Each structure stands twice: as structure tokens, then as C-alpha cells.
């Protein structure tokens, strides 16, 4: 499945989910239940906030923040989880923290931070530009069918924005333990996480990468890994990756026909593990019966249970 198709499929969800945050202009307004009735009240998340935080280049990003209920009951600094594609991932990660987390018993409570697409751009355009490290159209023989957005290759600029603008905002306004940051990204967001791991590994202590698009630009991320190793960059982090079993290339229905995300994920794990970096722990897994879209909740749940375990003992409800 190409990123263009994925972006278009998720665009509707992005427009709806944005209204769930307190302070957002967009709201869920169901049809009146009776003739002549006005719109129902907006739906919003308690303990949430929206920060307008443009980049140095003037791109009008927002930063969404959600606090767990335990935040007000303690003076303890909390770890921070940063998610890309928050129009659909933010409500999901919040719900997993609040339900599966069991108030810190199964998953440690954390401050949730959503890194938005640039408002005014279709989500696919923003993520294609910001989450990809190279412009594949500069590579001879590129497949135009895979790349139908206007811009690619500005991951370095976006990484700098997160590091120099978003991190100081969170540190200054919230009781955040900035020495315990977790990144969650899916698809192109997973590719961006892999890029940060190789180029600024200390930005995050944990990386949860779902179905990372490591095939992008003829597997440019593996060339980046070789360059990183030559430069002496030694990742010191915990990495968990997960793809769906239907993301392998096979001739049967439901399977991918072009890009084998499972094989690429396993290769990335093997390459980094072979470097034997003392501070790096990297694990990958495959979720049976899941595809590129359905696997994401599993990515988040499994990743948080592994990398931000709660105080225990585990309670399955």
C-alpha cells in the first residue's frame, strides 16, 4: 500500500479526531436528534491543551498535550511520550494509557505529546515532507507510483524543530522527566523514528516503531545506517518494532505485493544488533493477522508495556 493511499484513507479520521482536544477549533457536531434542534455540545478531552508553536521557518505547527489523572495528585516528574500523526494516534495512545495502563499499574503514567501535521496542508503532504530523510525523486530510476506528494526529504528540519522548539516547551510548562522520553511513530512516522535513532539517538531513550517504511527511497535508511556507523554514532536506547503479518510480500489475498515491511524490519534489527552497541537494545516482532493499518494499536500497546512497564503486578481486568 503506497503512502499516498494511506494518507488519503486517514485524512477523514484526521479531520474528525482533531476536535477531541480542548481548545481546538474543530469539533464533533453530530446531526441534531430532533428537527430544529441545535448542534450537540463539543466533545473534548479533560486534562488536555493545545500550544501554537510555529517552526523557525514559520510553519504553523501545534503541540497537543494530555496529562494523566495522577499528574495533579503528585509532585513526581513523569516520563513523556511523543507521537507523530496525532490526529489519529493521540486519542488512541491516550486511551491505551488510561485503560490498559490501569493508572500506572500495567503501564507507567506519562505525559502525552502530539506532534501535529502542519495545519492547512493535507496530512499526507505534511508527513511526506517532514518524516522522510531524502527526496526519492533525486534517485535515478525511482518508481513514481510510490511518490505522489509535492515534497519529501525534510526530516532533518523537522527533527531540529522537535529538538529545539518542542522539547523546551514541554520542559518549561510541565512536570516532565525529559531524561525519559519515548517516541512512537507508524509507517512514515516509523521511518522518521529510525532516522532520529541513527542521527540523534539521544533525543529519545525509547523508540516504538510501527511498520516503519524502511523501503523508502530504495532503502535509503540502510545507507544512513552505514554512514552513521562510519561516523561513530553509537545509539544508546531501547527500540521496539512491530509489523503485521500481512505486511509481508506473498501472493495470497491481504498480503503486500510490493514492499515487504516485515523483511525490512527484521533486516534493520539484524544490522543494528550486529554492531553490538553496548547501550542499544533492539527487538522486533510480527503481529499475526494484522495489516498496515490494523496493527497500530498493537504497536502502541505492546511497545508501552515493554518499554514503560508499570509498578505491577499486571492486571488484565
C-alpha distance (Angstrom), angle and dihedral (degrees) to the residues before:
residue distance angle dihedral
X1 . . .
X2 3.82 . .
X3 3.78 122.6 .
X4 3.80 89.2 -119.0
X5 3.80 91.7 60.3
X6 3.80 91.4 44.8
X7 3.79 92.0 50.7
X8 3.78 92.7 51.2
X9 3.81 92.1 47.1
X10 3.77 91.9 52.2
X11 3.80 98.5 41.3
X12 3.80 93.1 86.0
X13 3.80 91.3 50.9
X14 3.80 89.0 50.0
X15 3.79 93.1 55.7
X16 3.80 92.5 49.1
X17 3.79 98.8 43.0
X18 3.79 94.3 51.1
X19 3.78 90.3 71.9
X20 3.79 92.5 62.6
X21 3.78 93.8 78.4
X22 3.76 121.9 89.1
X23 3.79 107.9 -113.8
X24 3.81 96.8 23.9
X25 3.79 117.3 129.4
X26 3.79 94.0 -138.6
X27 3.78 117.4 75.5
X28 3.76 139.4 178.2
X29 3.79 106.5 -104.4
X30 3.82 111.1 179.0
X31 3.79 119.1 -161.8
X32 3.80 113.7 -84.8
X33 3.78 113.6 -92.9
X34 3.80 92.9 -139.2
X35 3.80 131.4 37.3
X36 3.78 110.5 -89.8
X37 3.79 95.1 13.3
X38 3.78 117.5 135.3
X39 3.80 125.6 -121.9
X40 3.77 117.6 -67.9
X41 3.82 119.5 -108.0
X42 3.78 117.7 -79.0
X43 3.78 120.0 -94.6
X44 3.81 113.7 -128.5
X45 3.79 139.2 164.3
X46 3.78 119.8 -108.9
X47 3.82 115.9 -128.2
X48 3.80 91.6 25.1
X49 3.79 132.7 125.5
X50 3.79 140.0 -178.9
X51 3.80 121.9 -141.3
X52 3.79 121.6 -165.3
X53 3.79 103.8 -138.9
X54 3.80 115.8 166.2
X55 3.77 120.6 -166.0
X56 3.79 124.3 -113.3
X57 3.79 86.7 -98.2
X58 3.82 90.4 55.7
X59 3.78 98.6 -105.9
X60 3.80 105.3 155.0
X61 3.77 102.6 -129.2
X62 3.78 124.6 164.5
X63 3.78 128.8 -146.6
X64 3.79 116.5 -144.8
X65 3.81 119.6 -156.9
X66 3.79 130.7 -171.0
X67 3.81 124.9 -176.3
X68 3.80 126.2 -154.5
X69 3.79 119.0 -121.0
X70 3.81 89.4 -108.1
X71 3.82 91.5 64.0
X72 3.81 93.3 81.5
X73 3.79 93.7 44.8
X74 3.79 98.1 58.3
X75 3.79 143.5 38.8
X76 3.79 91.8 -141.5
X77 3.83 116.6 122.6
X78 3.78 110.6 -119.4
X79 3.81 130.7 -143.9
X80 3.79 115.9 -106.5
X81 3.80 127.7 -129.3
X82 3.81 117.1 -160.1
X83 3.81 119.3 -160.7
X84 3.77 131.1 -169.9
X85 3.81 122.4 -148.1
X86 3.83 89.4 33.0
X87 3.80 95.3 172.2
X88 3.79 86.4 81.7
X89 3.83 104.2 10.6
X90 3.82 98.9 50.2
X91 3.83 97.3 66.0
X92 3.81 90.4 42.9
X93 3.81 96.8 49.5
X94 3.80 90.4 44.7
X95 3.80 90.4 52.8
X96 3.80 93.2 47.3
X97 3.80 90.4 51.1
X98 3.80 92.3 49.0
X99 3.81 98.6 41.0
X100 3.80 108.3 28.0
X101 3.79 92.3 29.7
X102 3.81 91.8 62.1
X103 3.83 93.6 -152.7
X104 3.77 94.5 -53.9
X105 3.78 98.0 -40.7
X106 3.82 98.6 103.9
X107 3.80 99.8 16.2
X108 3.78 122.8 22.4
X109 3.79 111.8 -110.2
X110 3.79 112.5 -104.5
X111 3.77 143.9 178.1
X112 3.80 109.1 -105.7
X113 3.80 118.9 -143.2
X114 3.80 123.1 -172.2
X115 3.81 118.9 -155.8
X116 3.79 103.8 -152.8
X117 3.74 131.7 -147.4
X118 3.78 114.1 -110.2
X119 3.82 106.7 -80.3
X120 3.76 112.5 -118.4
X121 3.78 94.4 34.2
X122 3.79 124.2 92.2
X123 3.83 106.5 -102.7
X124 3.80 91.4 -116.9
X125 3.81 92.1 55.9
X126 3.79 93.5 48.8
X127 3.79 95.7 46.9
X128 3.82 94.1 44.0
X129 3.79 89.5 55.3
X130 3.81 99.6 39.6
X131 3.80 103.9 36.4
X132 3.81 101.0 45.9
X133 3.82 122.5 83.4
X134 3.81 98.8 -155.0
X135 3.80 140.9 29.6
X136 3.82 104.8 -115.1
X137 3.79 92.3 -163.5
X138 3.80 87.6 73.3
X139 3.79 90.6 60.3
X140 3.81 113.1 92.7
X141 3.78 112.6 -113.4
X142 3.81 96.0 16.6
X143 3.80 116.4 168.0
X144 3.79 107.3 -114.9
X145 3.81 90.8 -160.8
X146 3.81 89.8 71.5
X147 3.80 96.6 50.4
X148 3.81 118.1 53.3
X149 3.80 101.3 143.7
X150 3.79 126.2 99.7
X151 3.81 100.3 -119.3
X152 3.79 138.8 25.8
X153 3.76 138.7 166.5
X154 3.82 106.2 52.1
X155 3.81 98.7 118.0
X156 3.80 91.2 118.9
X157 3.80 90.9 57.4
X158 3.79 91.9 47.3
X159 3.81 92.3 46.2
X160 3.80 88.9 54.5
X161 3.82 90.4 50.2
X162 3.81 91.7 53.4
X163 3.79 92.9 45.8
X164 3.80 99.6 43.6
X165 3.81 102.8 30.0
X166 3.79 110.7 23.4
X167 3.80 99.3 40.2
X168 3.83 94.3 52.8
X169 3.82 90.5 47.4
X170 3.80 92.5 55.0
X171 3.80 93.7 42.6
X172 3.81 92.3 50.9
X173 3.80 98.7 45.3
X174 3.79 106.6 33.7
X175 3.78 139.4 47.6
X176 3.77 90.3 -109.4
X177 3.77 129.3 159.9
X178 3.78 96.9 -139.3
X179 3.80 90.8 -175.3
X180 3.83 87.6 69.7
X181 3.77 107.5 54.6
X182 3.81 124.3 155.4
X183 3.79 125.7 -162.9
X184 3.81 122.9 -153.2
X185 3.79 121.8 -171.6
X186 3.79 136.1 158.3
X187 3.81 130.7 -156.4
X188 3.82 105.7 -25.7
X189 3.82 85.2 6.7
X190 3.81 87.8 57.5
X191 3.79 89.6 50.6
X192 3.80 89.7 51.8
X193 3.80 90.1 51.1
X194 3.81 90.7 51.7
X195 3.80 89.3 50.2
X196 3.82 92.3 51.4
X197 3.80 90.4 46.9
X198 3.80 90.1 56.4
X199 3.80 98.4 41.0
X200 3.84 106.9 29.2
X201 3.80 103.2 12.4
X202 3.81 94.3 164.7
X203 3.82 92.0 62.8
X204 3.79 88.3 86.4
X205 3.77 132.9 21.8
X206 3.82 93.7 -155.4
X207 3.80 129.6 37.7
X208 3.82 122.5 -166.0
X209 3.80 107.9 -172.7
X210 3.78 119.2 -175.3
X211 3.80 120.1 -162.9
X212 3.81 91.7 -27.3
X213 3.81 113.8 -153.5
X214 3.80 93.6 -125.5
X215 3.82 89.6 153.4
X216 3.82 89.2 71.9
X217 3.82 115.5 126.3
X218 3.78 94.3 0.7
X219 3.79 92.6 -51.0
X220 3.80 94.4 -51.4
X221 3.82 90.0 166.7
X222 3.80 89.7 71.2
X223 3.79 90.3 54.2
X224 3.80 87.0 50.4
X225 3.80 89.5 51.5
X226 3.79 91.4 53.8
X227 3.80 90.8 49.4
X228 3.80 90.8 47.9
X229 3.80 91.9 51.9
X230 3.81 91.8 48.7
X231 3.81 89.3 51.3
X232 3.80 91.0 53.7
X233 3.81 96.5 -113.7
X234 3.80 106.4 158.9
X235 3.83 113.4 -168.1
X236 3.79 113.4 -136.7
X237 3.79 104.7 -169.6
X238 3.78 146.9 93.1
X239 3.79 114.9 -102.0
X240 3.80 128.3 -167.7
X241 3.80 120.6 -176.8
X242 3.79 129.1 -176.0
X243 3.79 133.6 179.5
X244 3.79 131.6 175.4
X245 3.78 120.5 -104.8
X246 3.81 89.6 -121.6
X247 3.80 89.4 61.3
X248 3.79 90.1 78.1
X249 3.79 119.3 94.6
X250 3.79 111.1 -105.9
X251 3.81 134.3 141.9
X252 3.81 94.7 -118.1
X253 3.82 123.3 98.1
X254 3.83 118.3 -81.9
X255 3.81 94.3 23.7
X256 3.80 124.2 112.8
X257 3.78 115.7 -94.7
X258 3.80 101.5 -162.1
X259 3.81 118.4 16.1
X260 3.81 118.5 46.6
X261 3.80 102.7 -151.1
X262 3.79 92.6 175.0
X263 3.81 93.8 55.8
X264 3.81 91.8 44.4
X265 3.81 91.5 50.3
X266 3.80 92.1 50.0
X267 3.80 90.5 47.6
X268 3.81 91.8 51.5
X269 3.80 90.2 51.0
X270 3.80 92.3 48.8
X271 3.79 94.2 47.4
X272 3.81 93.6 51.1
X273 3.80 93.7 41.4
X274 3.80 89.7 52.9
X275 3.81 89.9 58.5
X276 3.83 87.3 64.6
X277 3.79 93.9 -146.8
X278 3.82 105.3 -172.3
X279 3.80 95.1 -137.9
X280 3.80 98.9 41.9
X281 3.78 125.2 97.5
X282 3.80 113.9 179.8
X283 3.80 127.6 177.2
X284 3.79 131.9 170.3
X285 3.79 132.3 -170.2
X286 3.80 140.9 177.0
X287 3.81 123.6 -127.2
X288 3.79 108.9 -142.5
X289 3.79 117.0 -129.4
X290 3.80 95.5 12.6
X291 3.80 130.0 117.7
X292 3.79 133.7 -160.9
X293 3.79 94.2 -73.2
X294 3.80 104.0 32.3
X295 3.80 94.8 49.8
X296 3.80 96.2 67.4
X297 3.84 98.7 85.1
X298 3.81 87.6 50.6
X299 3.81 90.0 50.4
X300 3.78 91.5 55.6
X301 3.80 97.1 41.9
X302 3.78 96.7 46.7
X303 3.78 93.1 40.4
X304 3.80 95.6 51.7
X305 3.80 93.4 44.0
X306 3.80 89.0 53.4
X307 3.80 101.8 39.8
X308 3.82 102.3 29.8
X309 3.80 103.3 32.9
X310 3.79 117.2 180.0
X311 3.76 129.4 -126.0
X312 3.83 91.5 -86.7
X313 2.90 164.9 -178.0
X314 3.78 92.5 167.3
X315 3.80 115.1 -111.3
X316 3.78 116.8 -160.2
X317 3.78 93.9 -173.4
